Amino acid sequence: MLIGPHIVVYDDDRVTALGLAAVLGDAGYDNIETTSSSKIALAAIEQWDPIDLLVSDIVVPNGRQISPTASSIYVTGYASGPKERAMGWPILPKRFATRCLLRR
């Protein structure tokens, strides 16, 4: 039986998505949908509406606003710009320390 918050982890790089989910799983979270497919991520979000946390690559193919009521943590291989920082989004650069993810 899965307990705890509903978490969707999406990154178009499968290894990154699995790594993010592993960090969360090791921290005790067990209700995680992990995918490198934006279609599957959107389907999981719709199925679980509302989700509790979205951990997502900030550059999403065919991106759109996803679950605006969910808490979000974004990861990126690009430098975050002033627009993202001004919006107050938690943005973690890829290759971040696992404690940074868990602290967020």
C-alpha positions in Angstrom: 0.0 0.0 0.0 1.4 3.4 -1.0 1.2 6.1 1.6 2.4 9.7 1.8 2.2 12.5 -0.6 1.5 11.9 -4.3 4.8 12.9 -6.1 5.3 13.0 -9.8 9.0 13.1 -11.0 9.5 14.1 -14.6 12.7 14.6 -16.6 13.2 13.9 -20.3 16.5 12.3 -19.3 15.4 8.9 -17.9 18.5 8.5 -15.8 17.9 11.8 -14.1 14.2 11.0 -13.5 15.2 7.7 -11.9 17.9 9.3 -9.8 15.5 12.0 -8.4 13.0 9.3 -7.6 15.6 7.2 -5.9 16.6 10.1 -3.7 13.0 10.6 -2.6 12.5 6.9 -2.2 15.6 6.6 0.0 14.2 9.4 2.1 11.0 7.4 2.8 8.6 8.6 0.1 6.9 5.7 -1.6 4.0 7.2 -3.7 6.1 8.4 -6.7 5.3 8.3 -10.4 8.5 8.5 -12.3 8.7 9.1 -16.0 10.8 10.6 -18.8 7.6 11.0 -20.9 5.7 14.3 -20.7 2.5 12.4 -21.8 2.8 9.9 -18.9 3.6 12.7 -16.5 0.5 14.6 -17.5 -1.6 11.5 -17.3 -0.3 10.8 -13.8 -1.1 14.3 -12.7 -4.6 14.1 -14.1 -5.2 10.7 -12.5 -3.9 11.8 -9.1 -5.4 15.3 -9.2 -4.4 16.9 -7.0 -0.8 15.9 -6.6 1.2 17.1 -3.7 4.6 17.6 -5.3 5.9 17.9 -8.9 9.7 17.5 -9.4 10.2 18.4 -13.0 12.8 19.5 -15.6 12.1 23.1 -16.2 12.5 22.6 -20.0 9.5 20.4 -21.0 8.7 19.6 -24.6 5.3 21.0 -25.4 5.3 22.5 -21.9 2.4 24.0 -20.3 1.3 24.9 -16.8 0.9 21.7 -14.9 -1.1 21.4 -11.7 -0.9 25.0 -10.5 -2.0 24.0 -7.0 0.9 21.5 -6.4 4.1 22.4 -4.8 6.9 22.3 -7.5 10.6 21.9 -7.6 12.3 22.4 -10.9 15.6 21.0 -12.1 17.6 22.3 -15.0 20.8 21.8 -16.9 20.6 25.5 -17.9 21.4 28.5 -15.8 18.2 29.9 -14.2 17.4 33.4 -15.4 16.0 36.4 -13.6 12.4 35.6 -14.7 12.5 32.2 -12.9 14.2 33.6 -9.8 11.7 36.5 -9.7 8.8 34.0 -9.8 10.2 32.4 -6.6 10.4 28.9 -8.2 12.7 26.5 -6.3 15.2 25.7 -9.1 18.0 23.2 -8.6 20.8 22.9 -11.1 21.3 19.3 -12.3 24.1 17.6 -10.5 22.9 19.1 -7.2 23.5 17.5 -3.9 20.7 15.1 -2.7 20.4 17.0 0.5 19.4 20.1 -1.5 16.4 18.2 -3.0 15.3 16.9 0.3 15.6 20.3 2.0 13.3 21.8 -0.6 
